[in-house]
């Protein structure tokens, strides 16, 4: 499959909402492999994110879902390591409608990067009605961040 994100891997922290599904499908159709995690270890989020992962599988991209408590630095670091190991790389992290955007920048991104072992582009989407924001971009991640942002437009 070709596309602006061909050969890239994107991790998401989400709730399993229709917005999360739209973002994941858009990225997969652009060529990205997708890891999708819950923001909280809730059954509803687990089932919904697993359903999104199944849709990504149907598109033909590598994918997996992960039950995460995003308030735990240790859990987020483990997710970063798992995403990198299972997808062979991780180029970007998208945090969809976080409980607090500050926590995405202050807690989630550093913990995820520590687990992944390298910089990633981090994009926060939402909360509902708000525009997305690029929280941080590692040295070599601007092209990936721009391609992800193009998909979200």
C-alpha positions, 0 to 999 in steps of 0.5 A: 500500500502506498500513501503519505504514511506508508511504512510509518507507525502511529500509536493512539490513546483514545476512547473508542469514539466515532472520532477515534475511528475516523482518525485511525481509519484515515491514518490506515488508509494513508498507509500507517500501521496503528496501535490504539490504546484506551485512555482508561482501563474501562470495558467500554473503551477496551471493546471500542478500541478493539473494534477499531483495531479490527477495522484497521486489520480489514483495511490491511494494515498492521494493528493492535489494541492495548488496554492502558491507564494513561494516568500511569507513567509506567503503563504509558512507557510500557505502551510505547515499548509495546507499540515500537516492538509490535509495529517495528517502529513508532513515528507518532503518538496521537492523544485524542480528547485527553482529560487534560491537554497538559497531562498529554504534554506533561506526563504522557509524551515523556513516558511514551518516549521513554518506553519507545526509546526515541522521539516521536511526533505528538499530536493532541486532538480535542477536546471536542470542538477544539482544534488539534495541536502539535505538542512536540516534535522530535528532531526527525519527526516533522515530515511524519507530523505534517503527514498526520496533520494532513490526514486530520484536516 
